[in-house]
């Protein structure tokens, strides 16, 4: 059964000691080998139509295609007849030696149902000289051998005249009279079938085993015996246990070269013929020896088939008999509740787990840096993810960053060239220089977010961004305050005149920036950012990212920038009603509105992304907010400087020019 891969079988056993005891040992071995029993039914010793029909119904409903029959031929024949009548096909019957080659079942009516039966028979060896010995047997040559006459009667179907009955005519009426002139050559092939010779072979080996045991007992030398005090058995009084000792230890080869010995349980090596029921030319079943079963051979050599097996007509190839098909790699077995272990469902492994063998009982989790492939039968190294300069997203963001920094630098050059013009002077040239320089750094600091995260880049990216942004927003706040102070200082008796000049904006910038520097310094000293491998954020991917170290410090840094931006927006908004000819707060209000909107939308977007897209979201927020400041504050001035020089006059700014 293991040779053919059958793991789902039914058992029929006759209802007596032979069937019960035989099936018990069979079931034990089957379960030990991982074979499951689909059903087990008893064949009645006394004929029972109801029981026969019940068994047939069980066979019909069962998915097991292999059925083992532990029964003698006489008790199994009624079931065979009913199976043939109902034309039950598509089953492979495994026959015990008790009916595997009996002539009583080789009938035409059994062909459709039982062709392809595989059975085990006693090993057949034709003993050298045995045929010649049999042909020379004659009652006259062995007068004192009572078995010869019995054999003669069995061979020729005749009866010897008994010395108690001298009336030969009466004997002739009741049957054929043995005369002694019968010829064994004529009935040899009919009587000495393979089935009969099998028994002879085993008798032959049994007698030789006893003979070798007795020989070893008789040749024992005193002082070298196997019994107490190294004694031998007494030849005149041999005890059975002494004979048994020698019998258990015999090891010899018979004339065929086969070794004969007994194991620790007293069993000889099982050597059996494998018999296949095939269709003969006459339309009946014939028994063909197709191989040998040798239990003393190595595990892979125990079954040797010399001929191809002929199966029942329901099978085009070697049948499969399993309750459930094997689970492929990538799946594991889940035993169905209340059913044998051979009945199971194949459940795919969970993500990150594999099963690399057929019929795996469980799936195995891949290591921290590994992930399962699509078939889930191999662990592969997790792909590394980070925002790279070599991918389109990284290239696009880096290009935008450099482009905006060049635009900002170009505006700085324009302001330097036209620093003597009215509009450049009116907008606090020094603050504009600082703000433009800060914006250049803002655009360039995004490059630290692109590429493989290292220790230095992780330390600098957030802290540099926070300090530079605080500087830029401080400059915007300083510009707003400067505009308000400058306008109100022109009023008579204004107390703000003492704040006109560079002290106020410098104080605002230094104070606001210094607070951010303190936050970032504390962050770096207490819990600095560091490069980290995140394997849990994204399924099947190893994200190389900068761990912020302290999320509280990160949000404090970001929150501080937000507070500065909010203050700048509020101050600029409150000053929006200043005269248009001298009003820059309108543009600052728009710039801060863009800035705050960008960073308010950044927070949920940042929290909902992972990996390289988290870095991309922050880069986009930095670029868009910085570009908003640049566009709202400096583009209108550049427009006037480059394209509307007539507006770039002191008179126009003081409201004396009425140009639109």
Helices and strands as residue ranges (DSSP letters): E 8-14, H 17-32, E 36-43, H 49-61, E 66-70, H 73-85, E 92-95, G 103-105, G 108-110, H 111-114, E 118-122, H 130-135, G 139-141, H 146-156, H 168-174, H 184-191, H 194-218, G 228-230, H 240-248, E 251-253, E 259-261, E 271-279, E 285-294, G 299-301, E 303-305, E 331-335, E 344-348, E 353-354, E 364-365, E 370-372, E 379-381, E 383-385, H 392-417, H 422-426, H 429-445, G 446-449, H 455-488, G 495-499, H 502-527, E 530-534, E 541-547, H 551-574, G 580-582, H 585-607, H 612-630, I 631-635, H 636-643, G 645-647, H 650-653
